[in-house]
Each structure stands twice: as C-alpha cells, then as structure tokens.
Amino acid sequence: MGLLDDLNNPANFLHSSRGKCTFCTFLEVLPKEEKDLITERVADKTITSSSLSRVLKANGHNINESVISRHRRGDCASGVKG
C-alpha cells in the first residue's frame, strides 16, 4: 500500500483507545462554576494552551500544555473538542 491508500483508509485516523485524557478527567472533578469557566477559556483561541497550563500548574494541577492542545483539537482519547 502507498501513501494514497493509507490516506484514504479511515482506520488510520481513529482516536486513541487509551483511557480518558488527563484534562477530561480533571474537568469531571471540578465544581460547575470552575468547569464552565475553564471550558470557556479552552474554547477561546486567543488563549494559548501554554498559558492555560501555567495557570493550572500555579493552582496545583499538573496538566501539560500538550495535553490541553490535544484536548482542544479533539485528538484526546475522548475525541471531544472543547
């Protein structure tokens, strides 16, 4: 198979079969007000994933920028953009 065949095969582009991403798990335990606000900030494309990560780390939540970026793109294990 060549590149064209691989690009046309949807099985090559499935989401990970791992468990929920760290960010998804983090959102589940937040109080509603915090969850709503962080969801709003994540949806705001003018706010960088690195700045979100810095704020979370400053508040005791060790969530890396790459995890937030993957979640924002919908490439995390949940496959949900947001």
Secondary structure, 3 states (H helix, E strand, C coil): CCHHHHHCCHHHHCCCCCCCCHHHHHHHHCCHHHHHHHHHHHHCCCCCHHHHHHHHHHCCCCCCHHHHHHHHHCCCCCCCCC
